[in-house]
Amino acid sequence: MKRYDVGLGINTFGALNVLHFAKKCIRAQLLLHVSTAYVCGEKQGVLPENLFFLEDIRNNDGLRLDINLERELIKQRLKELNEQDCSEEDITLAMKELGMERAKLHGWPNTYVFTKSMGEMLLGNHKENLPLVIIRPTMITSTFSEPFPGWIEGLRTLDSVVVAFGKGRLKCFLADPNSVLDLIPVDMVANAMVTAATIHAGNLGSQTVYHVGSSFKNPITFEQVHDLAARYFTINPLVGRDGSPIIVSKGTIFSTMAQFSFYVTLRYKLPLQMLRVMDIIYPWWTGNKYRDIDRKIKLAMRLVELYRPYVLFQGIFDDSNTEVMRLKIKEANEEMNGLFQFDPKTIDWEDYITTIHIPGLITYVLKK
């Protein structure tokens, strides 16, 4: 979860800075902006590839979104924190909390998607005649085929959950088992970007949004992903620090935050408080047990807070514009269509997750 000032600077005004630069380029043919499909907020049902217009954004109380006001609120809050001589850690925490507060006030689940959506709005308002293409990928995963299957840098989207599960650190989690996880390999996103740039270059005044995802054409549920990960790590367990294989269990999945919080409190937090007392009185007796359990609980809570908008998401991203683009490129150039593949229907999820994606995480992220 990013600081609000950082998110606004990069995702919102950073996008506007790129637009201003593009306008100064004499031969600029278009501006291609990569956003995220989750700028839709927490809407449900089939979600179209629509543009956002700043003047239409009002919260439940009728309050209109003012991006410049958001920037001033950040400046004022930072000034107050500096006057109070707060530490950098306290300032970071305050900025994260402010971002979540402002995002939820205006109808977005977190700072990232809120600042991304504002970036889109500024581009739409200031683009003038420059063609604007907005690519909205869903949850990006490792490569499907190019430059080779399974390549990935760092933990992306739900990969933190997959790795924590494989390491035996995640015994319970919040998710709707039947919710669709919209996953899309990163090379398919790159291919869609290249194709969109080819089609729209020089098309003055146009604005087009493309959802690049899989939920509409080739959906997979959280339960299916969970089952595949459990099967993989049962057959191919990770190795612990002591050299022994880590035994995983499917764990417990809760479909509401209330159920999850109650379980964590009863099963972990109350016993942890007792252990904390013992740790204070007899530190030599408990060893590192208290700190180890406390770290695992905090990890689970961070992951739940981060991924709650996605694992409980009830929307499906329509990709009609993207499908039209696929058909156009296929009709125009069969060879290019083969080179720049981004059709989610070509993905066999069981094969991809168990033979490409998870092995790629282990090889390129965990370095094992």
Secondary structure, DSSP 8 states (H G I E B T S, - for coil): ---HHHHIIIIIHHHHHHHHHHHH-TT---EEEE--GGGG-S--EEE------GGG-B-TT--B--HHHHHHHHHHHHHHHHHTT--HHHHHHHHHHHHHHHHHHTT-SSHHHHHHHHHHHHHHHH-TTS-EEEEEE-EEES-SSSSSTT---S--TTHHHHHHHHTT--SEEE--TTSB--EEEHHHHHHHHHHHHHHHTT-TT-EEEEEE-STTTS--BHHHHHHHHHHHHHHS--B-TTSSB------EEESSHHHHHHHHIIIIIHHHHHHHHHHHH-HHHHTTHHHHHHHHHHHHHHHHHHHHHHHT--EEE--HHHHHHHHHHHHH-HHHHHHS---GGG--HHHIIIIIIHHHIIIIIS--
